[in-house]
Amino acid sequence: MVKNVGETKYRADATYLANQVAGQMWVDQANLASYDTTNTGTYAKRDNWKTVVANTLPGVPNGTPTITVGANNVITINITWQAAGQSEHNYTFSTQILPRT
């Protein structure tokens, strides 16, 4: 039971973190491409968020989480983690960032 509660907490944390950065991206639309983790440059808001993910979830592999910004501002956020003695878990969130009105 303790194992299941821990897994549930990590899934909830990953969901919260993905929604958090998606909201931040919506507010910061002028810099949307800077959030894409395939960009080799640094972007403080993206990099700080990645640090929060690594500090919140156990066993976050190097290079994750990832954010891709595709055509029509469709974003995909992928967060991977692995608790000790557990298999690797993954949470993927996709949405479209529409211009604010």
C-alpha positions as CSV (number, residue, x, y, z in Angstrom):
1,M,0.0,0.0,0.0
2,V,2.8,2.4,0.8
3,K,4.4,1.7,-2.6
4,N,1.1,2.6,-4.3
5,V,0.7,5.8,-2.3
6,G,4.2,6.9,-3.3
7,E,3.6,6.1,-7.0
8,T,0.3,8.1,-6.9
9,K,2.1,11.1,-5.3
10,Y,4.8,11.1,-8.0
11,R,2.2,10.9,-10.8
12,A,0.3,13.8,-9.2
13,D,3.6,15.8,-8.9
14,A,4.5,15.1,-12.6
15,T,1.0,16.3,-13.6
16,Y,1.3,19.4,-11.5
17,L,4.7,20.2,-12.9
18,A,3.7,19.7,-16.5
19,N,0.6,22.0,-16.1
20,Q,2.7,24.5,-14.3
21,V,5.2,25.0,-17.1
22,A,2.4,24.9,-19.7
23,G,0.7,27.8,-17.9
24,Q,4.0,29.6,-17.7
25,M,4.4,29.1,-21.4
26,W,1.0,30.5,-22.1
27,V,1.8,33.7,-20.2
28,D,5.3,33.9,-21.9
29,Q,4.2,33.3,-25.5
30,A,6.8,35.7,-26.9
31,N,9.5,33.2,-25.8
32,L,7.7,30.0,-26.5
33,A,10.4,28.5,-28.7
34,S,12.9,29.1,-25.9
35,Y,11.1,26.4,-23.8
36,D,11.9,23.7,-26.4
37,T,14.6,21.5,-24.8
38,T,16.0,20.7,-28.2
39,N,17.3,24.3,-28.2
40,T,20.9,24.1,-27.0
41,G,20.8,27.6,-25.5
42,T,19.8,28.4,-22.0
43,Y,16.5,29.9,-21.0
44,A,16.2,30.6,-17.2
45,K,12.5,29.9,-16.9
46,R,12.8,26.6,-18.7
47,D,16.0,25.6,-16.9
48,N,14.7,26.6,-13.5
49,W,11.6,24.5,-14.1
50,K,13.8,21.5,-15.1
51,T,15.6,21.9,-11.8
52,V,12.4,21.9,-9.8
53,V,11.3,18.7,-11.6
54,A,14.7,17.0,-10.8
55,N,14.3,18.1,-7.1
56,T,10.7,17.0,-6.8
57,L,10.7,13.6,-8.4
58,P,13.1,10.7,-7.7
59,G,15.6,9.4,-10.2
60,V,15.0,11.9,-13.0
61,P,17.3,10.8,-15.8
62,N,19.8,13.2,-17.2
63,G,18.3,15.1,-20.1
64,T,14.8,15.0,-18.9
65,P,12.2,16.4,-18.7
66,T,11.7,17.4,-22.3
67,I,9.5,20.0,-23.9
68,T,8.9,20.2,-27.6
69,V,7.2,23.1,-29.4
70,G,5.7,21.9,-32.7
71,A,3.7,23.4,-35.5
72,N,0.8,25.6,-34.5
73,N,2.3,25.9,-31.0
74,V,1.4,22.4,-30.0
75,I,3.6,21.6,-27.0
76,T,4.5,18.2,-25.6
77,I,6.0,17.8,-22.2
78,N,7.5,14.5,-21.1
79,I,8.6,13.8,-17.6
80,T,10.4,10.6,-16.6
81,W,11.3,9.4,-13.1
82,Q,12.2,6.2,-11.2
83,A,11.9,5.6,-7.5
84,A,14.3,3.2,-5.9
85,G,13.5,-0.4,-6.6
86,Q,10.7,0.6,-9.1
87,S,10.4,0.6,-12.8
88,E,10.7,3.8,-14.8
89,H,7.6,5.9,-15.0
90,N,6.7,8.5,-17.6
91,Y,4.1,11.2,-17.9
92,T,3.4,12.9,-21.2
93,F,1.2,16.0,-21.6
94,S,0.3,17.7,-24.9
95,T,-1.7,20.9,-25.5
96,Q,-1.8,23.8,-27.9
97,I,-0.9,27.3,-26.8
98,L,-3.4,29.6,-28.4
99,P,-2.8,33.4,-28.4
100,R,-4.2,35.3,-25.5
101,T,-7.2,37.4,-26.3
